[in-house]
Amino acid sequence: MLTPSSAGSWAGPQVRTGCESRVIPLLQGRVHAGHITAEPYAPPISGTVLEVGAGTGTWVSVYAGFVGRSPRGGGPAVTRVLGVEPNAASQVALREAVAASGLEGVYEPVPCGIEHLAATGAVERGSVDCIVVNLVLCGIPEPQHNIKELYSYLKPGGRIYVHEHVAVNRGVAMWLYQGPSSLDRFSVPPLLLGSRHNPRKQSHHVSMLIAFRCRKLL
Ligand SMILES: C[S@@+](CC[C@H](N)C(=O)[O-])C[C@H]1O[C@@H](n2cnc3c(N)ncnc32)[C@H](O)[C@@H]1O
């Protein structure tokens, strides 16, 4: 698991520019204890991959580098990617990104949230090799239920690759920045404080994800 650094963009249209120096090594398995490693620590993404919250397809072209042959180590390739994305407004851009990356027939947008994936029949539970969760936990409903739901799609020995905002507990600047939004721990109406991006709540969601883990990448 990695978290966005304070350097570069970690939200908005420039998110890939700001984060790809961390997200690509994560998908290559070159992360250990929250740091990027020179050599692979874990296997890269391979087989059937579930990209949760694919958005407008920001990361779609990255998957092209894992199809056919893994970029490092020559391990098994990615054969199928399911891009789960509930926002109807993102679907056209997501499909355009798939076409532009030459991934038609490999990358399949699934227009629903993780909570409705089973009903689509797009993928069997217990059939996914890898799940990618990239800046998504802040937006999913009922995280406790849906994080458990995510795990139900993994094969035994499957892996989850996580890149998320979390609470930072050092430095006055970050304390000031993150502190006010943490007020919703005291039941301040979430709409007032934009709690969907509350980094302290987010840390709790990441902890839940890890509590359900089947392979330790931290
Ligand atoms: C901050 S955006 C990140 C998008 C993309 N992963 C990226 O890094 O650019 C969060 C995404 O999660 C999606 N999302 C919200 N609820 C979801 C759910 N229940 N299941 C799957 N994705 C969801 C949103 O529609 C949005 O596209």
PDBQT file of the ligand as one rigid body, heavy atoms in Angstrom, charges set to zero:
ROOT
HETATM    1  C1  LIG A 301     -11.377  10.243  -6.547  1.00  0.00    +0.000 C 
HETATM    2  S1  LIG A 301     -12.055   9.325  -7.882  1.00  0.00    +0.000 S 
HETATM    3  C2  LIG A 301     -10.618   8.371  -8.387  1.00  0.00    +0.000 C 
HETATM    4  C3  LIG A 301     -10.741   7.891  -9.794  1.00  0.00    +0.000 C 
HETATM    5  C4  LIG A 301      -9.521   7.116 -10.290  1.00  0.00    +0.000 C 
HETATM    6  N1  LIG A 301      -9.313   5.900  -9.507  1.00  0.00    +0.000 N 
HETATM    7  C5  LIG A 301      -8.284   7.972 -10.266  1.00  0.00    +0.000 C 
HETATM    8  O1  LIG A 301      -7.318   7.644  -9.550  1.00  0.00    +0.000 OA
HETATM    9  O2  LIG A 301      -8.260   8.983 -10.979  1.00  0.00    +0.000 OA
HETATM   10  C6  LIG A 301     -13.064   8.081  -7.032  1.00  0.00    +0.000 C 
HETATM   11  C7  LIG A 301     -13.829   7.219  -8.009  1.00  0.00    +0.000 C 
HETATM   12  O3  LIG A 301     -14.541   6.194  -7.288  1.00  0.00    +0.000 OA
HETATM   13  C8  LIG A 301     -15.803   6.054  -7.884  1.00  0.00    +0.000 C 
HETATM   14  N2  LIG A 301     -16.759   5.421  -6.955  1.00  0.00    +0.000 N 
HETATM   15  C9  LIG A 301     -17.635   6.039  -6.115  1.00  0.00    +0.000 A 
HETATM   16  N3  LIG A 301     -18.395   5.125  -5.495  1.00  0.00    +0.000 NA
HETATM   17  C10 LIG A 301     -18.007   3.915  -5.944  1.00  0.00    +0.000 A 
HETATM   18  C11 LIG A 301     -18.461   2.594  -5.694  1.00  0.00    +0.000 A 
HETATM   19  N4  LIG A 301     -19.470   2.356  -4.865  1.00  0.00    +0.000 N 
HETATM   20  N5  LIG A 301     -17.855   1.563  -6.337  1.00  0.00    +0.000 NA
HETATM   21  C12 LIG A 301     -16.828   1.820  -7.194  1.00  0.00    +0.000 A 
HETATM   22  N6  LIG A 301     -16.363   3.065  -7.479  1.00  0.00    +0.000 NA
HETATM   23  C13 LIG A 301     -16.952   4.094  -6.868  1.00  0.00    +0.000 A 
HETATM   24  C14 LIG A 301     -16.189   7.491  -8.252  1.00  0.00    +0.000 C 
HETATM   25  O4  LIG A 301     -17.250   7.558  -9.181  1.00  0.00    +0.000 OA
HETATM   26  C15 LIG A 301     -14.868   8.008  -8.799  1.00  0.00    +0.000 C 
HETATM   27  O5  LIG A 301     -14.720   7.754 -10.163  1.00  0.00    +0.000 OA
ENDROOT
TORSDOF 0
